[in-house]
Structures are given as structure tokens and as C-alpha cells.
């Protein structure tokens, strides 16, 4: 990143909000770079990041509760523009000398906010009344000196305040959620008008910065990348390829647990689009042998992970030997870590651990590679935009997230070649029909699960059958941390069901999973 005003981060100070990542995403949707920092980070460290602005997130606490997260007043007097949201609004009001009371009037869900000044910094160009999403028990009852109240709700006499001179702003509701109809406008007004930030965080600029950073880090060394065919590893590989060209070798392990056409998509489409040097390892028989008769899902995961590591290790040694002969030692390993992974694993302090849920998960330390994580500052939607900018095929860019163990954990029961073939055909039909209905971008993921150890009676043609059921699990989500089942139109579901039961003779029943996350997970195993 360059150090000009446009690229200085907006820091989201996380007070334990379930929406902290969503706030950071919304800031970036306004073409402004953002990062998340914990509320207990010392003020000196926060300010050392040279933030362009601070956003104080919501949180589950009451400002008066024992042990409630506090706000260092130094963050409010450093001359950095600040926006407080929900709990962040209350803790800022309290720190500035305002009053926060337990009024007994709680507001949860949609509420109408009345804007008293539609020409203010936050509310310029917005209607006098707008739906907002509330979640609070305490309320700001008295605004701090120097601020003026610009919005009220039935349960909050002070629902927003603004201080243009000190560049301090706050709202009681959650502008980051879609239920707040003008929430994105409120955030953009703060960023662009209140903080004076130029909106220059674009996929084109991101690619330029990341390519330059990778070139500087790698120098003349050789790089290896474990390519899964998913969007994260594919975009990471394409970025490194753009930066260092033939210094990169990608290794694709075909473990036989992929969906229909995915191996060919990597071997043909991705290589043609990016020009990467690709080594393909056919390990299908090895994985099937290792999984023979195994039904426990955790054991299956461990076997798949172990075998992948062993195959990748050998491929890495082969690549390293070839690269050494050419005078380019293999020093770096590419991993498709995303920003949510960084946040959830400790906030991005630079950890180099290779985690089991990543693309080349669980590799041992004795591989002695230095990690390159070119996507570690990006969210999934930004990764997709960068992928399009790099020319990664749309079929890969918009591919649904797919678990590392592949179809091995979408078969409830033992995994064998016959069951994999059945599931592949059913899965391909479901994906084809969702694509034909134009639902690919609306559905985060649609696992098709084969209940291989379950049979049910059916009638197909003039005969009685005793076939397997499959489960359709379409879900909608922004980040997979929470998810809801997708309301796929009945006619689309009917077409999927009819095609599967007509075209896949081993299946005679299709069922729909209508469980949200939580309590259910997206995958069954």
C-alpha cells in the first residue's frame, strides 16, 4: 500500500459485534480500504497505523456492565474522524461527557428514524423518515457538548449526533445491514464528506499494488502453489503469475473427489487463461484405496488431508529439484488466505501458520517454504473482482465454495468410485438447473448430499425401486459464518428433482434441507 491519504486504512474498532466484518466490507464497497482492530488494542498502536478514520462497532454489552469494553479517550482527541455505531455510539457519547441511560424502552429490529436535518453530513440527500435496524436496550439520553442531534426514533431521543468541527459522528442503529435502507449512504457520507477520503480502493488498483508487492518479496526465487480449482487458490495463483511469470509452478492434485468437469476446468481453462506452469498429479486411486470402508466423517477428513499432504510433498520435492537445476530455488509457497481467515485466527498479526482449512492445509513445518498470502487483505467478493481483473475464467471466479475434502464429505457413508459417480451426476444436474434459472449469484452454495447408507422405496417406470435419497442444501450467505436456506422457486426445485430421479437411476428421492446456520452447518459432515 502507498502512504497517501487515499490508501490509509479506515479502522473498524471491534467491540464484539457480530457485524464487525460486515462494517469493514461496507466500507470497502464504498471504494475505501478498511481493516478491523480489537477494542483492547492500545490507542498508540491504533494511531500508529495512521488511520484515515475510525468506526466504532456495535457490541453486546451495556456501557455500565462490569467489564464492559471501554474506549480510550485518546482515540477521540487525536484529530481522526470517528463514527460510532450502536454500542460504539454509546461508548463514544459517554467518553465525551454525554449521558447513556437504561430507559426501559428497548428497540430490536426495524424502526423508523426521523431525520431532523436532511442536509447534514451524515444524512445529506436522504428522506426525513427512513427504516433502520436497531438492537439496543440502553440509549443516549443527552448528546455530548459540541454535538447536535440529527435523528430520533421512538425509543431513542438521541439516535444520531454530529460534530463537524471535531469530525465526530454517531448513529444508534446499524447502517451496515441491508435492513437499514439508507445505511450505505450514511457510511459513504461519513467516509467521503465527514472524513474527506477519496474512494480509490478498486480492483484495478488492488492488482497493481499486490503485483508490485509480490515482485519485491519474491525477487528471482521460484514459487510453488497448491491449486485446488477454487476461486481463492486460483486468484492467488493468477496474481503471482502476473507478478513473476514462469517463476511460479502450480501443483494440482486430482484426488478423485472433485465435481464433474472441475479437473478439466483447471487443466484446460485456467491454464489457457493465465499461462501458468501446471503440474497435475493423478492420485485418484490412492485416495480411494485410503478411504475404502471408512464411514466416520472426521476420519475421512483426516485421511484426505493426510494423503493430500503426502502427494503434495512429493510434488513439491519434484518441482524443487527441477527448479534447482534451472538455478531458481523454490523458496515460497502460495496460499489463498482471505481477510476473514486472518481476523478469525488472531487479527492479522502476521502469523505464518498454514491452517488445515486452507487450500494446501496442514503442510508440515519442515517443508521450509516462506508463505505468500497475496489475498490476506481481501474479502471473498473482492477476490472475485480481482480474479475478473486478472482474466481468471468466470466459471472459476463465480464457482461456489467447495470443501477441501471434496465430495468425500458429501457422501454419508463409505466412499467408493460408484457412489462418487452417482453423486457427481446428481450434483451436475442441480448446478446446471440453478445456472439455467439465473440463480448462481443469489445462492452462496448448494451442496448435494448422497445418503449412501439410506435407502427408500420408490416407483420408477412400472417397477418398485429401493434407491438412495439425495439432499439439496441451497444456502444464502455473505461470509459463510451464518447462512439461511435459499428460497429456490418451486418450479426450479421440481425440475432438479425430476431430472435427478429420471437420469440417475440409483436415486429415487430428492429432499430439501431448510435449516439455517446456526443451528445447522452448511455441509452435513
C-alpha positions in Angstrom: 0.0 0.0 0.0 1.1 3.5 -0.7 1.0 6.0 2.2 -1.1 8.7 0.6 -4.5 9.7 2.2 -6.4 7.5 -0.2 -4.7 4.3 0.9 -4.6 4.9 4.7 -6.9 2.4 6.3 -10.3 3.1 7.9 -10.0 1.1 11.1 -13.1 -0.7 12.4 -12.7 -0.9 16.2 -14.4 -4.2 17.1 -16.3 -4.1 20.4 -17.5 -7.7 20.0 -20.1 -7.1 17.2 -21.4 -9.8 15.1 -21.3 -7.3 12.3 -17.7 -6.0 12.5 -16.6 -7.8 9.3 -19.8 -6.5 7.6 -18.9 -3.0 8.5 -15.4 -3.4 7.0 -17.0 -4.9 3.9 -19.4 -2.0 3.5 -16.5 0.5 3.8 -14.7 -1.3 1.0 -17.9 -1.3 -1.1 -17.6 2.5 -0.9 -14.1 2.0 -2.5 -12.3 2.8 0.7 -9.8 0.4 2.3 -10.6 -0.9 5.8 -9.2 -3.1 8.5 -10.5 -4.5 11.7 -8.7 -4.0 15.1 -9.7 -5.2 18.5 -11.2 -2.7 21.0 -8.4 -3.5 23.5 -5.6 -2.6 21.1 -3.7 0.3 22.8 -4.6 3.7 21.4 -0.9 4.3 20.5 -0.9 1.2 18.3 -4.2 2.1 16.6 -2.9 5.6 15.8 0.4 4.2 14.7 -1.5 2.6 11.8 -2.1 6.2 10.6 -5.9 5.7 10.1 -7.9 7.9 7.8 -10.9 7.4 10.0 -12.2 5.2 12.9 -15.5 3.4 13.0 -16.6 2.1 16.5 -18.6 -1.1 16.0 -21.6 -2.3 18.0 -21.4 -4.9 20.6 -23.5 -7.0 23.0 -22.5 -5.2 26.2 -24.1 -2.4 28.2 -21.7 0.6 28.8 -22.5 0.2 32.5 -21.9 -3.5 32.8 -18.9 -4.8 34.8 -16.1 -5.5 32.4 -17.8 -3.8 29.5 -15.4 -2.8 26.7 -14.2 0.8 27.1 -12.9 3.4 24.7 -9.6 5.2 25.2 -10.4 8.9 25.0 -7.1 9.4 23.2 -8.8 8.0 20.1 -11.3 10.8 20.2 -8.8 13.6 20.6 -6.3 12.6 18.0 -7.9 14.6 15.2 -9.0 11.4 13.4 -12.6 11.4 12.1 -14.8 9.0 14.2 -18.2 7.3 13.6 -19.8 5.4 16.4 -22.4 2.7 15.7 -24.8 1.2 18.3 -22.6 0.3 21.3 -19.8 2.3 19.7 -22.2 5.3 19.6 -23.0 4.9 23.3 -19.4 4.4 24.4 -18.3 7.5 22.4 -21.1 9.6 23.9 -20.2 8.5 27.4 -16.5 9.2 26.8 -17.3 12.7 25.5 -19.4 13.6 28.6 -22.9 12.7 27.3 -25.4 10.6 29.1 -26.4 7.0 28.4 -29.4 5.6 30.3 -31.4 2.4 30.7 -34.6 3.9 29.6 -36.7 0.7 29.7 -37.5 1.2 26.0 -35.8 -1.4 24.0 -35.7 -1.4 20.2 -34.9 -4.5 18.2 -35.5 -5.0 14.5 -36.9 -2.5 12.1 -37.6 1.0 13.5 -38.5 4.3 11.8 -35.9 7.0 12.3 -36.9 10.7 11.9 -34.1 12.9 10.4 -34.1 16.4 11.7 -31.6 17.8 9.2 -31.5 16.2 5.7 -28.7 18.4 4.7 -26.3 17.3 7.5 -23.0 15.4 6.8 -24.5 12.0 7.5 -28.0 12.5 6.1 -27.5 14.7 3.1 -29.8 13.7 0.3 -31.9 11.3 2.4 -35.6 11.3 3.3 -36.9 12.7 6.7 -38.1 9.3 7.6 -36.3 6.1 6.9 -36.4 2.4 8.1 -33.4 1.5 10.3 -32.3 -1.7 12.1 -32.0 -1.4 15.8 -30.6 -3.7 18.5 -30.2 -1.8 21.8 -31.5 -1.6 25.4 -29.5 1.4 26.7 -30.0 4.8 24.9 -28.1 8.0 24.7 -30.3 10.5 26.6 -28.0 13.5 26.4 -25.7 14.3 23.5 -22.1 15.4 24.3 -21.3 19.1 24.2 -20.4 20.4 20.8 -22.6 17.8 19.0 -26.1 18.3 17.6 -28.8 15.7 17.4 -29.8 14.9 13.8 -32.1 11.9 14.2 -34.5 10.4 16.7 -36.5 7.1 16.9 -39.5 6.2 19.2 -37.1 4.6 21.7 -34.1 6.9 21.4 -34.4 10.7 21.7 -30.8 10.9 20.6 -30.5 8.4 17.7 -27.7 10.3 15.9 -25.4 13.2 16.6 -22.8 15.1 14.6 -19.9 17.4 15.3 -18.4 18.7 12.0 -15.8 20.8 13.8 -14.3 17.8 15.7 -15.4 15.3 12.9 -17.2 13.1 15.4 -20.4 11.3 14.3 -22.6 8.6 15.6 -25.8 6.6 15.0 -27.7 4.3 17.3 -28.8 1.9 14.5 -26.8 -0.4 12.3 -26.2 1.3 8.9 -24.2 -1.7 7.7 -27.1 -4.1 7.5 -29.4 -4.1 4.4 -32.5 -3.6 6.6 -31.3 0.0 7.1 -32.5 1.2 3.8 -30.1 4.2 3.6 -27.4 2.7 5.7 -24.8 2.6 2.9 -25.4 6.2 2.1 -24.8 7.1 5.8 -21.5 5.3 5.8 -20.5 6.8 2.5 -21.4 10.3 3.7 -19.2 9.8 6.7 -16.3 8.5 4.7 -16.4 10.9 1.8 -17.9 14.1 3.4 -17.1 13.7 7.1 -13.6 12.2 6.8 -12.7 13.6 3.3 -11.5 10.3 2.0 -11.1 9.7 -1.8 -12.8 6.5 -3.0 -9.8 4.9 -4.7 -9.9 1.3 -3.4 -10.7 -0.5 -6.7 -9.8 -3.9 -8.1 -7.5 -2.4 -10.7 -5.5 -0.5 -8.0 -5.5 -3.6 -5.8 -4.0 -5.7 -8.6 -1.3 -3.1 -9.2 -0.3 -2.8 -5.6 -0.3 -6.6 -4.9 1.7 -7.4 -8.1 4.3 -4.9 -7.1 4.5 -6.3 -3.5 4.8 -9.9 -4.7 7.7 -9.0 -7.1 9.5 -7.2 -4.3 9.1 -10.2 -2.0 10.0 -13.0 -4.4 12.9 -11.5 -6.4 14.4 -14.2 -8.5 13.3 -17.2 -6.4 10.9 -19.9 -7.5 7.3 -20.2 -6.1 5.0 -23.2 -5.7 1.2 -23.0 -5.4 -1.2 -25.8 -4.4 -4.0 -25.2 -6.9 -7.4 -26.6 -5.9 -9.5 -25.1 -8.7 -11.5 -22.9 -6.2 -11.6 -19.2 -6.5 -9.2 -18.4 -3.7 -6.2 -20.5 -4.8 -6.9 -19.7 -8.5 -6.9 -15.9 -8.0 -3.8 -16.2 -5.7 -2.0 -18.2 -8.4 -3.1 -15.7 -11.1 -1.8 -12.8 -9.1 1.6 -14.5 -8.5 1.7 -15.5 -12.2 1.1 -11.8 -13.2 3.9 -10.8 -10.9 6.7 -13.3 -11.5 5.6 -15.3 -14.6 7.4 -18.6 -15.1 9.0 -18.5 -11.6 5.7 -20.0 -10.5 4.7 -23.6 -10.7 1.2 -24.7 -9.7 0.5 -28.3 -8.4 -2.9 -29.7 -8.9 -3.7 -32.9 -7.0 -6.6 -34.7 -8.6 -7.8 -36.8 -5.6 -10.9 -38.0 -7.4 -13.3 -36.2 -5.1 -14.0 -33.3 -7.4 -17.3 -32.4 -9.0 -18.0 -33.2 -12.7 -15.7 -31.2 -15.1 -13.7 -29.4 -12.4 -10.4 -31.2 -13.1 -10.7 -30.3 -16.8 -11.6 -26.7 -15.9 -8.3 -26.3 -14.1 -6.2 -28.2 -16.5 -7.5 -26.5 -19.6 -9.4 -23.3 -19.0 -7.3 -21.9 -16.2 -4.0 -22.7 -17.9 -5.2 -21.2 -21.1 -6.4 -18.0 -19.4 -3.3 -17.4 -17.2 -0.5 -19.3 -18.8 0.6 -20.9 -15.6 3.1 -23.8 -15.5 0.8 -26.6 -14.1 1.9 -30.0 -12.7 -1.1 -32.4 -12.5 -0.8 -35.4 -10.1 -3.3 -38.1 -10.7 -3.9 -39.6 -7.2 -7.4 -40.8 -7.6 -6.7 -44.5 -6.9 -4.5 -43.6 -3.9 -7.3 -41.7 -2.2 -10.0 -44.3 -2.9 -7.8 -47.0 -1.5 -7.1 -45.0 1.7 -10.8 -44.2 2.1 -12.0 -47.8 1.5 -14.7 -48.7 4.0 -14.3 -45.5 6.1 -17.6 -44.0 7.2 -16.7 -41.7 10.1 -16.7 -38.1 8.7 -13.8 -36.9 10.9 -11.7 -39.9 10.0 -12.5 -39.3 6.3 -11.3 -35.7 6.6 -8.1 -36.7 8.3 -7.3 -39.4 5.7 -8.0 -37.0 2.8 -5.8 -34.3 4.5 -3.0 -36.8 5.2 -2.9 -38.2 1.7 -3.1 -34.7 0.2 -0.1 -33.6 2.2 2.0 -36.7 1.2 1.1 -36.2 -2.5 1.8 -32.5 -2.4 5.1 -33.0 -0.5 6.4 -35.4 -3.3 5.2 -33.0 -6.0 6.9 -30.1 -4.2 10.2 -32.1 -4.0 10.0 -32.9 -7.7 9.3 -29.2 -8.6 12.1 -28.1 -6.2 14.6 -30.5 -7.9 13.7 -29.2 -11.3 13.8 -25.6 -10.2 17.2 -26.1 -8.6 18.6 -27.5 -11.8 17.4 -24.3 -13.5 19.0 -22.1 -10.9 15.8 -20.9 -9.2 15.4 -22.4 -5.7 11.9 -22.9 -4.5 11.6 -20.5 -1.6 7.9 -19.6 -1.5 4.6 -21.3 -1.1 1.4 -19.5 -2.2 -1.7 -19.8 0.0 -5.2 -18.4 -0.7 -5.8 -17.0 2.8 -8.5 -14.4 2.9 -9.1 -11.5 5.3 -11.8 -13.3 7.3 -9.3 -16.1 7.9 -6.8 -13.6 9.2 -9.3 -11.9 11.5 -10.6 -15.2 12.9 -7.1 -16.5 13.5 -5.9 -13.6 15.6 -6.4 -10.3 13.8 -3.7 -10.3 11.2 -0.5 -10.1 13.3 1.5 -11.8 10.5 1.1 -15.4 11.5 2.7 -17.9 9.1 0.8 -20.9 10.3 -0.7 -23.0 7.4 -4.1 -23.9 8.7 -6.0 -27.1 7.9 -9.0 -25.4 6.3 -6.9 -23.6 3.7 -6.1 -24.7 0.2 -2.9 -26.7 1.0 -3.9 -27.2 4.6 -1.8 -28.9 7.2 1.6 -28.9 5.5 4.4 -29.7 7.9 6.9 -27.1 9.0 9.8 -29.0 7.6 8.9 -28.0 4.1 10.8 -24.8 4.8 8.9 -22.5 2.4 8.2 -18.9 3.1 4.5 -18.2 2.9 3.0 -15.8 0.3 -0.6 -14.9 1.1 -1.5 -12.3 -1.6 -5.2 -12.2 -0.8 -4.9 -11.8 3.0 -6.3 -8.3 2.9 -9.3 -9.2 0.8 -12.9 -10.4 1.3 -14.4 -13.1 -1.0 -16.3 -10.6 -3.1 -13.1 -8.6 -3.6 -11.2 -11.7 -4.6 -13.7 -12.4 -7.3 -13.3 -8.8 -8.7 -9.6 -9.2 -8.7 -10.0 -12.5 -10.4 -12.0 -10.9 -13.2 -9.4 -8.2 -13.5 -6.7 -10.8 -14.0 -8.7 -12.7 -16.6 -9.4 -15.8 -14.5 -12.3 -17.7 -16.2 -15.7 -16.7 -14.9 -16.6 -20.4 -14.3 -13.8 -20.4 -11.6 -14.4 -16.9 -10.3 -18.0 -17.5 -9.6 -17.6 -21.1 -8.6 -19.4 -21.9 -5.3 -17.2 -22.5 -2.3 -16.2 -26.2 -2.2 -14.7 -28.0 0.8 -11.1 -29.2 0.7 -12.1 -32.9 1.2 -14.5 -32.5 -1.8 -17.3 -35.0 -2.4 -15.7 -37.3 0.2 -17.7 -35.4 2.9 -20.9 -35.2 0.8 -21.3 -38.9 0.9 -22.9 -40.0 4.1 -21.3 -43.4 4.4 -18.2 -45.0 2.8 -16.7 -43.5 -0.3 -16.2 -45.6 -3.4 -16.0 -45.0 -7.2 -19.6 -46.0 -7.8 -21.0 -43.7 -5.2 -18.8 -40.8 -6.3 -20.2 -41.3 -9.9 -23.8 -41.2 -8.7 -23.2 -38.0 -6.6 -21.3 -36.3 -9.5 -24.3 -36.8 -11.8 -26.8 -35.5 -9.3 -24.6 -32.6 -8.4 -24.1 -31.6 -12.0 -27.8 -31.6 -12.7 -28.5 -29.4 -9.7 -25.8 -26.9 -10.8 -27.0 -26.9 -14.4 -30.6 -26.1 -13.4 -29.6 -23.4 -10.9 -27.4 -21.8 -13.6 -30.2 -22.1 -16.1 -32.6 -20.3 -13.7 -30.1 -17.5 -13.2 -29.6 -18.2 -9.5 -25.9 -18.7 -9.3 -25.2 -15.3 -7.9 -28.1 -15.5 -5.4 -27.0 -18.8 -3.8 -23.8 -18.9 -1.9 -23.5 -22.6 -2.1 -25.7 -25.7 -2.9 -24.2 -28.9 -1.6 -25.8 -32.1 -2.9 -25.5 -34.8 -0.3 -25.8 -38.5 -1.0 -27.3 -40.6 1.8 -25.4 -43.6 0.7 -26.3 -45.7 3.7 -30.0 -44.9 3.5 -32.5 -46.5 1.0 -36.1 -45.8 0.5 -38.9 -47.4 -1.5 -39.9 -45.8 -4.8 -41.7 -46.4 -8.0 -39.9 -45.7 -11.3 -41.5 -46.8 -14.5 -43.6 -49.8 -13.7 -41.3 -51.2 -11.1 -40.6 -50.9 -7.4 -37.2 -49.4 -6.5 -35.1 -49.3 -3.4 -32.8 -46.4 -4.1 -30.8 -43.7 -2.4 -32.1 -40.2 -1.4 -30.1 -37.1 -2.1 -30.4 -33.8 -0.1 -30.3 -30.4 -1.7 -28.8 -27.8 0.6 -29.0 -24.4 -1.1 -27.9 -21.6 1.3 -27.6 -17.8 1.1 -24.8 -16.1 2.9 -22.3 -13.2 2.7 -19.4 -14.9 4.5 -20.5 -18.4 5.5 -20.3 -17.5 9.2 -24.1 -17.5 9.2 -26.4 -18.7 6.5 -30.1 -19.2 5.7 -31.6 -21.7 3.4 -32.3 -20.3 0.0 -35.9 -20.0 -1.1 -35.4 -21.6 -4.5 -38.5 -21.3 -6.7 -40.7 -24.4 -6.6 -40.6 -24.9 -10.3 -36.7 -25.0 -10.3 -36.7 -27.5 -7.4 -39.2 -29.6 -9.3 -37.1 -29.6 -12.4 -34.0 -30.6 -10.4 -35.8 -33.4 -8.7 -37.4 -34.7 -11.9 -34.1 -34.7 -13.7 -32.2 -36.4 -10.9 -34.7 -39.2 -10.4 -35.1 -39.7 -14.1 -31.4 -39.5 -15.1 -29.7 -41.1 -12.1 -31.2 -44.5 -11.7 -29.7 -45.1 -8.3 -31.6 -42.2 -6.8 -35.3 -42.3 -6.3 -35.9 -39.5 -3.8 -34.8 -35.8 -3.6 -35.3 -33.9 -0.3 -34.6 -30.2 0.7 -32.7 -29.1 3.7 -34.4 -26.0 5.2 -32.1 -25.5 8.2 -30.3 -22.2 8.9 -26.8 -21.8 10.2 -26.9 -21.9 13.2 -28.1 -24.4 14.3 -27.0 -26.5 11.3 -23.8 -26.2 9.4 -23.7 -25.7 5.6 -22.0 -29.1 5.0 -23.5 -32.2 6.5 -20.2 -33.7 7.6 
